[in-house]
Amino acid sequence: MSTHDPQEQFTHLVRLGWNLRVLGLCTSLVLPQVGQPILEVMSEGETRVRITVVRRACGWMFVWRPWWARMWRPGEAVWAEADNAADVIVSAAIA
């Protein structure tokens, strides 16, 4: 598995988008011509959160903060394979 696989990123983001939709949130998958796919989530309060998925040594992670913020604020990422990833993102990033 490569460290940058757009198809696998797409698959994880679509699954997360669907799970967030089930929780009542509006989601949009953005597929830029250049760059990584992004899942935009809009909460009831019109808060927009952009979620990306990145490959790490142990697997894929959803992140919703810029790389520099993640260095200083742990807990702003969740493993993509976690069954409760959507719930974690709602409570940490959207609530």
C-alpha positions as CSV (number, residue, x, y, z in Angstrom):
1,M,0.0,0.0,0.0
2,S,1.4,3.4,-1.0
3,T,1.6,6.4,1.3
4,H,-0.5,8.4,-1.0
5,D,-3.3,6.4,-2.6
6,P,-6.1,8.7,-3.8
7,Q,-8.6,5.8,-4.3
8,E,-8.2,4.6,-0.8
9,Q,-8.5,8.2,0.5
10,F,-11.7,8.5,-1.5
11,T,-13.1,5.3,-0.1
12,H,-12.4,6.3,3.6
13,L,-13.9,9.7,3.0
14,V,-17.0,8.4,1.4
15,R,-17.6,5.9,4.2
16,L,-17.1,8.7,6.8
17,G,-19.4,11.1,4.8
18,W,-22.1,8.5,4.8
19,N,-21.7,7.8,8.6
20,L,-21.9,11.6,9.3
21,R,-24.9,11.9,7.1
22,V,-26.7,9.2,9.1
23,L,-25.9,11.3,12.2
24,G,-27.8,14.2,10.5
25,L,-24.9,16.3,9.2
26,C,-24.5,17.7,5.7
27,T,-21.4,16.4,3.9
28,S,-19.8,17.2,0.6
29,L,-16.9,15.3,-0.9
30,V,-14.5,17.7,-2.7
31,L,-12.3,16.1,-5.4
32,P,-9.9,18.8,-6.6
33,Q,-8.1,18.3,-9.8
34,V,-4.8,18.7,-7.9
35,G,-4.4,17.7,-4.3
36,Q,-6.0,15.4,-1.9
37,P,-9.8,14.7,-1.6
38,I,-11.5,16.6,1.3
39,L,-14.7,15.9,3.1
40,E,-16.5,19.1,4.1
41,V,-19.0,18.8,6.9
42,M,-21.5,21.5,7.7
43,S,-23.1,21.6,11.2
44,E,-26.4,23.1,12.1
45,G,-24.6,26.2,13.3
46,E,-23.1,26.6,9.8
47,T,-19.6,25.6,11.1
48,R,-17.6,24.1,8.2
49,V,-15.0,21.5,9.0
50,R,-12.7,20.1,6.4
51,I,-11.6,16.5,7.0
52,T,-8.7,14.8,5.2
53,V,-7.4,11.3,5.5
54,V,-3.7,10.6,5.7
55,R,-1.6,7.4,5.8
56,R,0.4,6.8,8.9
57,A,2.7,3.8,9.8
58,C,-0.2,2.0,11.6
59,G,-3.0,2.8,9.1
60,W,-5.2,5.7,7.8
61,M,-6.2,8.6,10.0
62,F,-8.9,11.3,9.6
63,V,-7.6,14.7,10.5
64,W,-9.5,18.0,10.7
65,R,-6.8,20.4,11.7
66,P,-3.9,21.8,9.7
67,W,-0.6,19.9,10.1
68,W,0.9,22.6,12.3
69,A,-2.1,22.6,14.7
70,R,-2.0,18.8,15.0
71,M,1.6,19.1,16.3
72,W,0.4,21.2,19.2
73,R,-3.1,19.8,19.8
74,P,-3.2,16.1,20.2
75,G,-6.6,14.4,20.0
76,E,-7.6,16.1,16.7
77,A,-7.4,12.9,14.7
78,V,-9.0,9.5,14.7
79,W,-8.1,6.2,13.0
80,A,-10.1,5.7,9.8
81,E,-10.8,2.1,10.7
82,A,-12.4,3.0,14.1
83,D,-16.1,2.0,14.3
84,N,-16.9,5.2,16.1
85,A,-14.9,7.6,13.9
86,A,-17.9,9.7,13.0
87,D,-19.0,10.0,16.6
88,V,-15.5,11.1,17.6
89,I,-15.4,13.7,14.9
90,V,-18.9,15.1,15.8
91,S,-18.0,15.4,19.4
92,A,-14.5,16.9,18.9
93,A,-14.8,19.0,15.7
94,I,-18.4,19.9,15.2
95,A,-20.1,20.0,18.6
